[in-house]
Amino acid sequence: MKHLFKITLFLVVGFVSAQQNEPPKEIIESIKTDIWIPFMEAYAELDSDKLKSIHTKDIVRITIDQNEIKTGTSYLEHFGGFLDNVKQRGGQLGIAFAILSTAIDESQDIAYQTGYYRFSSKRKDDENLVPRGYGYFNVGLRKENGTWKLWMDSDKRTDISHSDFHEVDIIYDLNKQI
């Protein structure tokens, strides 16, 4: 219960901070380099090891639509297994991110981001990757040995349009070289 209170307090403080302060551009860039680019590459390359490497060992994963929490190595193995299964079936995946807000703590070692993601896949009959849906996410990030890692990841499906996604100021999409 105490741990849940700390997470809730961090999220509330982070949200208020995000609306009041712009985080330094170098922090945003280092999070992009350490988290979002490897995340998108892991999907594009179907590389489960790369995907696991951007998470902390004690990751907390909340899937809001299923009212489910998974943690640690078992979650990472399950998530990595998803990419491995797609690879074995000859499929392809893509993911892009639109960052809505970023809050950082005073030490600049903990961050919280919100945004949208676009999930795409290529099935046997598709010529290219096809967007399959959008989600809204919240992530907690912390530095480990100078590198940003995901320690909390929460998401749910959302009903936004292609234009809604692209109206966001910060968009990371490997296919657009951003």
TORPA-626500 format. One record per residue (C-alpha): x, y, z; residue in three letters; residue number from 0. Coordinates in nm, 4 decimals. Each point is the difference from the previous one (the first is absolute). Example, Ala and Ser with C-alpha at 12.3 -4.5 7.8 and 13.67 -1.06 7.14 Angstrom:
# TORPA-626500
<rec><px>1.2300</px><py>-0.4500</py><pz>0.7800</pz><rest>ala</rest><nr>0</nr></rec>
<rec><px>0.1370</px><py>0.3440</py><pz>-0.0660</pz><rest>ser</rest><nr>1</nr></rec>
This chain:
# TORPA-626500
<rec><px>0.0000</px><py>0.0000</py><pz>0.0000</pz><rest>met</rest><nr>0</nr></rec>
<rec><px>0.2849</px><py>0.2365</py><pz>0.0879</pz><rest>lys</rest><nr>1</nr></rec>
<rec><px>0.1609</px><py>-0.0691</py><pz>-0.3401</pz><rest>his</rest><nr>2</nr></rec>
<rec><px>-0.3281</px><py>0.0737</py><pz>-0.1812</pz><rest>leu</rest><nr>3</nr></rec>
<rec><px>-0.0334</px><py>0.3282</py><pz>0.1922</pz><rest>phe</rest><nr>4</nr></rec>
<rec><px>0.3527</px><py>0.1026</py><pz>-0.1074</pz><rest>lys</rest><nr>5</nr></rec>
<rec><px>-0.0768</px><py>-0.0799</py><pz>-0.3649</pz><rest>ile</rest><nr>6</nr></rec>
<rec><px>-0.3290</px><py>0.1931</py><pz>0.0143</pz><rest>thr</rest><nr>7</nr></rec>
<rec><px>0.1680</px><py>0.2982</py><pz>0.1668</pz><rest>leu</rest><nr>8</nr></rec>
<rec><px>0.2791</px><py>-0.0068</py><pz>-0.2596</pz><rest>phe</rest><nr>9</nr></rec>
<rec><px>-0.2538</px><py>-0.0058</py><pz>-0.2850</pz><rest>leu</rest><nr>10</nr></rec>
<rec><px>-0.2009</px><py>0.2919</py><pz>0.1444</pz><rest>val</rest><nr>11</nr></rec>
<rec><px>0.3110</px><py>0.2091</py><pz>0.0722</pz><rest>val</rest><nr>12</nr></rec>
<rec><px>0.1402</px><py>-0.0908</py><pz>-0.3412</pz><rest>gly</rest><nr>13</nr></rec>
<rec><px>-0.3181</px><py>0.1061</py><pz>-0.1765</pz><rest>phe</rest><nr>14</nr></rec>
<rec><px>-0.0065</px><py>0.3365</py><pz>0.1789</pz><rest>val</rest><nr>15</nr></rec>
<rec><px>0.3715</px><py>0.0495</py><pz>-0.0711</pz><rest>ser</rest><nr>16</nr></rec>
<rec><px>-0.0474</px><py>-0.0825</py><pz>-0.3677</pz><rest>ala</rest><nr>17</nr></rec>
<rec><px>-0.2513</px><py>0.2789</py><pz>-0.0345</pz><rest>gln</rest><nr>18</nr></rec>
<rec><px>0.2196</px><py>0.2556</py><pz>0.1795</pz><rest>gln</rest><nr>19</nr></rec>
<rec><px>0.3548</px><py>-0.0731</py><pz>-0.1241</pz><rest>asn</rest><nr>20</nr></rec>
<rec><px>0.1482</px><py>-0.0888</py><pz>-0.3328</pz><rest>glu</rest><nr>21</nr></rec>
<rec><px>0.2640</px><py>-0.2700</py><pz>0.0480</pz><rest>pro</rest><nr>22</nr></rec>
<rec><px>0.3422</px><py>0.0734</py><pz>-0.1497</pz><rest>pro</rest><nr>23</nr></rec>
<rec><px>0.0268</px><py>-0.0997</py><pz>-0.3665</pz><rest>lys</rest><nr>24</nr></rec>
<rec><px>0.3058</px><py>-0.2167</py><pz>0.0729</pz><rest>glu</rest><nr>25</nr></rec>
<rec><px>-0.2113</px><py>-0.2113</py><pz>0.2409</pz><rest>ile</rest><nr>26</nr></rec>
<rec><px>-0.2710</px><py>-0.0432</py><pz>-0.2641</pz><rest>ile</rest><nr>27</nr></rec>
<rec><px>0.2661</px><py>-0.0960</py><pz>-0.2553</pz><rest>glu</rest><nr>28</nr></rec>
<rec><px>0.1700</px><py>-0.2508</py><pz>0.2326</pz><rest>ser</rest><nr>29</nr></rec>
<rec><px>-0.3361</px><py>-0.1655</py><pz>0.0796</pz><rest>ile</rest><nr>30</nr></rec>
<rec><px>-0.0716</px><py>-0.0191</py><pz>-0.3738</pz><rest>lys</rest><nr>31</nr></rec>
<rec><px>0.3418</px><py>-0.1586</py><pz>-0.0611</pz><rest>thr</rest><nr>32</nr></rec>
<rec><px>-0.0101</px><py>-0.2415</py><pz>0.2960</pz><rest>asp</rest><nr>33</nr></rec>
<rec><px>-0.3684</px><py>-0.1012</py><pz>-0.0096</pz><rest>ile</rest><nr>34</nr></rec>
<rec><px>-0.2072</px><py>0.0922</py><pz>-0.3039</pz><rest>trp</rest><nr>35</nr></rec>
<rec><px>0.2417</px><py>-0.0685</py><pz>-0.2855</pz><rest>ile</rest><nr>36</nr></rec>
<rec><px>0.1027</px><py>-0.3443</py><pz>0.1332</pz><rest>pro</rest><nr>37</nr></rec>
<rec><px>-0.3678</px><py>-0.0779</py><pz>0.0733</pz><rest>phe</rest><nr>38</nr></rec>
<rec><px>-0.0977</px><py>0.0746</py><pz>-0.3611</pz><rest>met</rest><nr>39</nr></rec>
<rec><px>0.3060</px><py>-0.1876</py><pz>-0.1315</pz><rest>glu</rest><nr>40</nr></rec>
<rec><px>-0.0848</px><py>-0.3037</py><pz>0.2148</pz><rest>ala</rest><nr>41</nr></rec>
<rec><px>-0.3441</px><py>-0.0148</py><pz>-0.1609</pz><rest>tyr</rest><nr>42</nr></rec>
<rec><px>0.1337</px><py>0.0571</py><pz>-0.3536</pz><rest>ala</rest><nr>43</nr></rec>
<rec><px>0.2765</px><py>-0.2603</py><pz>0.0451</pz><rest>glu</rest><nr>44</nr></rec>
<rec><px>-0.2134</px><py>-0.2347</py><pz>0.2164</pz><rest>leu</rest><nr>45</nr></rec>
<rec><px>0.2888</px><py>0.0038</py><pz>0.2480</pz><rest>asp</rest><nr>46</nr></rec>
<rec><px>-0.1236</px><py>-0.1201</py><pz>0.3384</pz><rest>ser</rest><nr>47</nr></rec>
<rec><px>0.3410</px><py>0.0522</py><pz>0.1660</pz><rest>asp</rest><nr>48</nr></rec>
<rec><px>0.0072</px><py>0.3657</py><pz>-0.1043</pz><rest>lys</rest><nr>49</nr></rec>
<rec><px>-0.3555</px><py>0.0443</py><pz>0.1244</pz><rest>leu</rest><nr>50</nr></rec>
<rec><px>0.0851</px><py>-0.1519</py><pz>0.3392</pz><rest>lys</rest><nr>51</nr></rec>
<rec><px>0.3180</px><py>0.2093</py><pz>0.0301</pz><rest>ser</rest><nr>52</nr></rec>
<rec><px>-0.1890</px><py>0.3307</py><pz>0.0252</pz><rest>ile</rest><nr>53</nr></rec>
<rec><px>-0.1951</px><py>-0.1170</py><pz>0.3075</pz><rest>his</rest><nr>54</nr></rec>
<rec><px>0.1116</px><py>-0.0286</py><pz>0.3618</pz><rest>thr</rest><nr>55</nr></rec>
<rec><px>0.0048</px><py>-0.3493</py><pz>0.1488</pz><rest>lys</rest><nr>56</nr></rec>
<rec><px>-0.2773</px><py>0.1067</py><pz>0.2423</pz><rest>asp</rest><nr>57</nr></rec>
<rec><px>-0.2289</px><py>0.1452</py><pz>-0.2699</pz><rest>ile</rest><nr>58</nr></rec>
<rec><px>-0.3641</px><py>0.0542</py><pz>0.0952</pz><rest>val</rest><nr>59</nr></rec>
<rec><px>-0.2352</px><py>-0.0432</py><pz>-0.2974</pz><rest>arg</rest><nr>60</nr></rec>
<rec><px>-0.3617</px><py>0.1093</py><pz>0.0287</pz><rest>ile</rest><nr>61</nr></rec>
<rec><px>-0.2433</px><py>-0.0889</py><pz>-0.2773</pz><rest>thr</rest><nr>62</nr></rec>
<rec><px>-0.2979</px><py>0.2165</py><pz>0.0851</pz><rest>ile</rest><nr>63</nr></rec>
<rec><px>-0.2445</px><py>-0.1565</py><pz>-0.2477</pz><rest>asp</rest><nr>64</nr></rec>
<rec><px>0.0554</px><py>-0.3443</py><pz>0.1559</pz><rest>gln</rest><nr>65</nr></rec>
<rec><px>0.0257</px><py>0.1324</py><pz>0.3580</pz><rest>asn</rest><nr>66</nr></rec>
<rec><px>0.3294</px><py>-0.1880</py><pz>0.0295</pz><rest>glu</rest><nr>67</nr></rec>
<rec><px>0.3432</px><py>0.0578</py><pz>0.1545</pz><rest>ile</rest><nr>68</nr></rec>
<rec><px>0.3085</px><py>-0.2032</py><pz>-0.0911</pz><rest>lys</rest><nr>69</nr></rec>
<rec><px>0.3504</px><py>0.0473</py><pz>0.1334</pz><rest>thr</rest><nr>70</nr></rec>
<rec><px>0.3644</px><py>-0.0878</py><pz>-0.0426</pz><rest>gly</rest><nr>71</nr></rec>
<rec><px>0.1590</px><py>-0.2756</py><pz>-0.1995</pz><rest>thr</rest><nr>72</nr></rec>
<rec><px>-0.3217</px><py>-0.1930</py><pz>-0.0636</pz><rest>ser</rest><nr>73</nr></rec>
<rec><px>-0.1525</px><py>0.3057</py><pz>-0.1685</pz><rest>tyr</rest><nr>74</nr></rec>
<rec><px>0.3172</px><py>0.0640</py><pz>-0.2040</pz><rest>leu</rest><nr>75</nr></rec>
<rec><px>0.0115</px><py>-0.3622</py><pz>-0.1181</pz><rest>glu</rest><nr>76</nr></rec>
<rec><px>-0.3684</px><py>0.0168</py><pz>-0.0973</pz><rest>his</rest><nr>77</nr></rec>
<rec><px>0.0489</px><py>0.3299</py><pz>-0.1884</pz><rest>phe</rest><nr>78</nr></rec>
<rec><px>0.3137</px><py>-0.1262</py><pz>-0.1732</pz><rest>gly</rest><nr>79</nr></rec>
<rec><px>-0.1868</px><py>-0.3206</py><pz>-0.0892</pz><rest>gly</rest><nr>80</nr></rec>
<rec><px>-0.2593</px><py>0.2095</py><pz>-0.1832</pz><rest>phe</rest><nr>81</nr></rec>
<rec><px>0.2705</px><py>0.1320</py><pz>-0.2373</pz><rest>leu</rest><nr>82</nr></rec>
<rec><px>0.1516</px><py>-0.3479</py><pz>-0.0362</pz><rest>asp</rest><nr>83</nr></rec>
<rec><px>-0.3407</px><py>-0.1442</py><pz>-0.0997</pz><rest>asn</rest><nr>84</nr></rec>
<rec><px>-0.0529</px><py>0.2680</py><pz>-0.2640</pz><rest>val</rest><nr>85</nr></rec>
<rec><px>0.3488</px><py>-0.0674</py><pz>-0.1360</pz><rest>lys</rest><nr>86</nr></rec>
<rec><px>-0.0614</px><py>-0.3779</py><pz>-0.0170</pz><rest>gln</rest><nr>87</nr></rec>
<rec><px>-0.3216</px><py>0.0586</py><pz>-0.1974</pz><rest>arg</rest><nr>88</nr></rec>
<rec><px>0.1789</px><py>0.2281</py><pz>-0.2482</pz><rest>gly</rest><nr>89</nr></rec>
<rec><px>-0.1882</px><py>0.3125</py><pz>0.1063</pz><rest>gly</rest><nr>90</nr></rec>
<rec><px>0.1166</px><py>0.3570</py><pz>0.0422</pz><rest>gln</rest><nr>91</nr></rec>
<rec><px>-0.0788</px><py>0.2608</py><pz>0.2633</pz><rest>leu</rest><nr>92</nr></rec>
<rec><px>0.0352</px><py>0.3719</py><pz>0.0394</pz><rest>gly</rest><nr>93</nr></rec>
<rec><px>-0.0630</px><py>0.2450</py><pz>0.2790</pz><rest>ile</rest><nr>94</nr></rec>
<rec><px>0.0191</px><py>0.3803</py><pz>0.0101</pz><rest>ala</rest><nr>95</nr></rec>
<rec><px>-0.0347</px><py>0.2368</py><pz>0.2945</pz><rest>phe</rest><nr>96</nr></rec>
<rec><px>-0.1480</px><py>0.3477</py><pz>0.0463</pz><rest>ala</rest><nr>97</nr></rec>
<rec><px>0.1193</px><py>0.1558</py><pz>0.3271</pz><rest>ile</rest><nr>98</nr></rec>
<rec><px>-0.2565</px><py>0.2205</py><pz>0.1741</pz><rest>leu</rest><nr>99</nr></rec>
<rec><px>0.1817</px><py>0.0901</py><pz>0.3231</pz><rest>ser</rest><nr>100</nr></rec>
<rec><px>0.3268</px><py>-0.0549</py><pz>0.1832</pz><rest>thr</rest><nr>101</nr></rec>
<rec><px>0.0693</px><py>0.0657</py><pz>0.3657</pz><rest>ala</rest><nr>102</nr></rec>
<rec><px>0.3351</px><py>-0.0498</py><pz>0.1718</pz><rest>ile</rest><nr>103</nr></rec>
<rec><px>0.1052</px><py>0.0062</py><pz>0.3624</pz><rest>asp</rest><nr>104</nr></rec>
<rec><px>0.2547</px><py>0.2459</py><pz>0.1407</pz><rest>glu</rest><nr>105</nr></rec>
<rec><px>0.2870</px><py>-0.2497</py><pz>-0.0243</pz><rest>ser</rest><nr>106</nr></rec>
<rec><px>-0.0900</px><py>-0.0576</py><pz>-0.3688</pz><rest>gln</rest><nr>107</nr></rec>
<rec><px>0.0237</px><py>-0.3762</py><pz>0.0625</pz><rest>asp</rest><nr>108</nr></rec>
<rec><px>-0.3738</px><py>-0.0742</py><pz>-0.0038</pz><rest>ile</rest><nr>109</nr></rec>
<rec><px>-0.2447</px><py>0.0974</py><pz>-0.2732</pz><rest>ala</rest><nr>110</nr></rec>
<rec><px>-0.3647</px><py>-0.0548</py><pz>-0.0832</pz><rest>tyr</rest><nr>111</nr></rec>
<rec><px>-0.1409</px><py>0.0201</py><pz>-0.3525</pz><rest>gln</rest><nr>112</nr></rec>
<rec><px>-0.3460</px><py>-0.0232</py><pz>-0.1499</pz><rest>thr</rest><nr>113</nr></rec>
<rec><px>-0.0972</px><py>-0.0384</py><pz>-0.3606</pz><rest>gly</rest><nr>114</nr></rec>
<rec><px>-0.1531</px><py>-0.2036</py><pz>-0.2767</pz><rest>tyr</rest><nr>115</nr></rec>
<rec><px>0.1377</px><py>-0.2947</py><pz>-0.1902</pz><rest>tyr</rest><nr>116</nr></rec>
<rec><px>-0.0979</px><py>-0.1345</py><pz>-0.3395</pz><rest>arg</rest><nr>117</nr></rec>
<rec><px>0.0282</px><py>-0.3767</py><pz>-0.0441</pz><rest>phe</rest><nr>118</nr></rec>
<rec><px>0.0512</px><py>-0.1330</py><pz>-0.3538</pz><rest>ser</rest><nr>119</nr></rec>
<rec><px>0.0453</px><py>-0.3461</py><pz>-0.1429</pz><rest>ser</rest><nr>120</nr></rec>
<rec><px>0.0425</px><py>-0.1725</py><pz>-0.3327</pz><rest>lys</rest><nr>121</nr></rec>
<rec><px>-0.1972</px><py>-0.3155</py><pz>-0.0589</pz><rest>arg</rest><nr>122</nr></rec>
<rec><px>0.0422</px><py>-0.2459</py><pz>-0.2876</pz><rest>lys</rest><nr>123</nr></rec>
<rec><px>-0.2374</px><py>0.1879</py><pz>-0.2312</pz><rest>asp</rest><nr>124</nr></rec>
<rec><px>0.1341</px><py>0.3498</py><pz>0.0772</pz><rest>asp</rest><nr>125</nr></rec>
<rec><px>0.2550</px><py>0.1735</py><pz>-0.2215</pz><rest>glu</rest><nr>126</nr></rec>
<rec><px>0.1219</px><py>0.2285</py><pz>0.2790</pz><rest>asn</rest><nr>127</nr></rec>
<rec><px>-0.0473</px><py>0.0584</py><pz>0.3697</pz><rest>leu</rest><nr>128</nr></rec>
<rec><px>-0.3606</px><py>0.0960</py><pz>0.0756</pz><rest>val</rest><nr>129</nr></rec>
<rec><px>-0.1002</px><py>0.2044</py><pz>0.3074</pz><rest>pro</rest><nr>130</nr></rec>
<rec><px>-0.2163</px><py>-0.2271</py><pz>0.2174</pz><rest>arg</rest><nr>131</nr></rec>
<rec><px>-0.0791</px><py>0.2355</py><pz>0.2864</pz><rest>gly</rest><nr>132</nr></rec>
<rec><px>0.1001</px><py>0.2681</py><pz>0.2453</pz><rest>tyr</rest><nr>133</nr></rec>
<rec><px>0.0589</px><py>0.0020</py><pz>0.3716</pz><rest>gly</rest><nr>134</nr></rec>
<rec><px>0.0595</px><py>0.2486</py><pz>0.2791</pz><rest>tyr</rest><nr>135</nr></rec>
<rec><px>0.3010</px><py>-0.0676</py><pz>0.2229</pz><rest>phe</rest><nr>136</nr></rec>
<rec><px>0.1613</px><py>0.1141</py><pz>0.3254</pz><rest>asn</rest><nr>137</nr></rec>
<rec><px>0.3574</px><py>-0.1013</py><pz>0.0761</pz><rest>val</rest><nr>138</nr></rec>
<rec><px>0.2320</px><py>0.0431</py><pz>0.2938</pz><rest>gly</rest><nr>139</nr></rec>
<rec><px>0.3675</px><py>0.0209</py><pz>-0.0905</pz><rest>leu</rest><nr>140</nr></rec>
<rec><px>0.3126</px><py>-0.0027</py><pz>0.2115</pz><rest>arg</rest><nr>141</nr></rec>
<rec><px>0.3687</px><py>0.0133</py><pz>-0.0671</pz><rest>lys</rest><nr>142</nr></rec>
<rec><px>0.2063</px><py>-0.3109</py><pz>0.0650</pz><rest>glu</rest><nr>143</nr></rec>
<rec><px>0.3744</px><py>0.0390</py><pz>-0.0540</pz><rest>asn</rest><nr>144</nr></rec>
<rec><px>-0.0623</px><py>0.3176</py><pz>-0.2015</pz><rest>gly</rest><nr>145</nr></rec>
<rec><px>-0.2606</px><py>-0.1560</py><pz>-0.2327</pz><rest>thr</rest><nr>146</nr></rec>
<rec><px>-0.3760</px><py>0.0557</py><pz>0.0083</pz><rest>trp</rest><nr>147</nr></rec>
<rec><px>-0.2070</px><py>-0.3144</py><pz>0.0634</pz><rest>lys</rest><nr>148</nr></rec>
<rec><px>-0.3753</px><py>-0.0649</py><pz>0.0178</pz><rest>leu</rest><nr>149</nr></rec>
<rec><px>-0.0992</px><py>-0.0981</py><pz>0.3566</pz><rest>trp</rest><nr>150</nr></rec>
<rec><px>-0.3753</px><py>0.0543</py><pz>-0.0377</pz><rest>met</rest><nr>151</nr></rec>
<rec><px>-0.2050</px><py>-0.0390</py><pz>-0.3161</pz><rest>asp</rest><nr>152</nr></rec>
<rec><px>-0.3755</px><py>0.0455</py><pz>-0.0181</pz><rest>ser</rest><nr>153</nr></rec>
<rec><px>-0.2289</px><py>0.0242</py><pz>-0.2989</pz><rest>asp</rest><nr>154</nr></rec>
<rec><px>-0.3497</px><py>-0.0373</py><pz>-0.1335</pz><rest>lys</rest><nr>155</nr></rec>
<rec><px>-0.1634</px><py>0.0126</py><pz>-0.3394</pz><rest>arg</rest><nr>156</nr></rec>
<rec><px>-0.1189</px><py>0.3388</py><pz>-0.1139</pz><rest>thr</rest><nr>157</nr></rec>
<rec><px>-0.2245</px><py>0.1191</py><pz>-0.2776</pz><rest>asp</rest><nr>158</nr></rec>
<rec><px>0.2025</px><py>0.2692</py><pz>-0.1750</pz><rest>ile</rest><nr>159</nr></rec>
<rec><px>0.0409</px><py>0.0661</py><pz>-0.3693</pz><rest>ser</rest><nr>160</nr></rec>
<rec><px>0.3094</px><py>0.0009</py><pz>-0.2162</pz><rest>his</rest><nr>161</nr></rec>
<rec><px>-0.0152</px><py>0.3824</py><pz>0.0025</pz><rest>ser</rest><nr>162</nr></rec>
<rec><px>-0.0364</px><py>0.0144</py><pz>0.3808</pz><rest>asp</rest><nr>163</nr></rec>
<rec><px>0.3202</px><py>-0.2046</py><pz>0.0293</pz><rest>phe</rest><nr>164</nr></rec>
<rec><px>0.1872</px><py>0.2216</py><pz>-0.2451</pz><rest>his</rest><nr>165</nr></rec>
<rec><px>-0.1098</px><py>0.3276</py><pz>0.1633</pz><rest>glu</rest><nr>166</nr></rec>
<rec><px>0.2308</px><py>-0.0688</py><pz>0.2973</pz><rest>val</rest><nr>167</nr></rec>
<rec><px>0.3233</px><py>0.2033</py><pz>0.0042</pz><rest>asp</rest><nr>168</nr></rec>
<rec><px>0.2386</px><py>-0.2879</py><pz>0.0822</pz><rest>ile</rest><nr>169</nr></rec>
<rec><px>-0.0403</px><py>-0.3063</py><pz>-0.2216</pz><rest>ile</rest><nr>170</nr></rec>
<rec><px>0.2473</px><py>-0.2870</py><pz>-0.0225</pz><rest>tyr</rest><nr>171</nr></rec>
<rec><px>-0.0500</px><py>-0.2159</py><pz>-0.3073</pz><rest>asp</rest><nr>172</nr></rec>
<rec><px>0.2796</px><py>-0.2061</py><pz>-0.1569</pz><rest>leu</rest><nr>173</nr></rec>
<rec><px>-0.1744</px><py>0.0080</py><pz>-0.3366</pz><rest>asn</rest><nr>174</nr></rec>
<rec><px>0.0110</px><py>0.3791</py><pz>-0.0039</pz><rest>lys</rest><nr>175</nr></rec>
<rec><px>0.3638</px><py>0.0235</py><pz>0.1214</pz><rest>gln</rest><nr>176</nr></rec>
<rec><px>-0.0952</px><py>0.2240</py><pz>0.2948</pz><rest>ile</rest><nr>177</nr></rec>
